[in-house]
Amino acid sequence: MWLIFAILSSIFASLTAIFAKMGIEDVNSNLATAIRTVVVLLLSWIMVFFVHAQKGIGQISWKSWIFLILSGLSTGASWLCYYKAMQIGDVSKVAAVDKFSIVITMLLAFSLLHETSSIKTILACILIAGGTVLMAL
């Protein structure tokens, strides 16, 4: 099931890039990010109430709160940078470099989360990094 959601995520992420490039013309990138954020915020809370997940708020640990807040700050910083890059760069190049986060995520997962690596994942990481460099040139 995770693969279906991951594929859908990549489809929606690609649409995000295309729609952002089409919509950001003559709009301040920070304002565009703020508008996008409000839409995501509303959609997220609608889903929370739709699946009755709001009942779990009181059960979230302080550790989880801290890391969720840090994740939100990272997302916000990423979106602000992404929209600025999207406004001044080619969408195909910006999206490719943005996906370099895959390599960084893999390296952090191996070192901080102690996830196991294999020859396959290391090779994939190298190929993604190489592809990113080629796209950025």
HELIX and SHEET records of a PDB file:
HELIX    1   1 TRP A    2  GLY A   23  1                                  22    
HELIX    2   2 SER A   29  PHE A   50  1                                  22    
HELIX    3   3 ALA A   53  GLN A   59  5                                   7    
HELIX    4   4 TRP A   62  ILE A   88  1                                  27    
HELIX    5   5 VAL A   91  ASP A   98  1                                   8    
HELIX    6   6 SER A  101  SER A  111  1                                  11    
HELIX    7   7 ILE A  119  ALA A  136  1                                  18    
END                                                                             
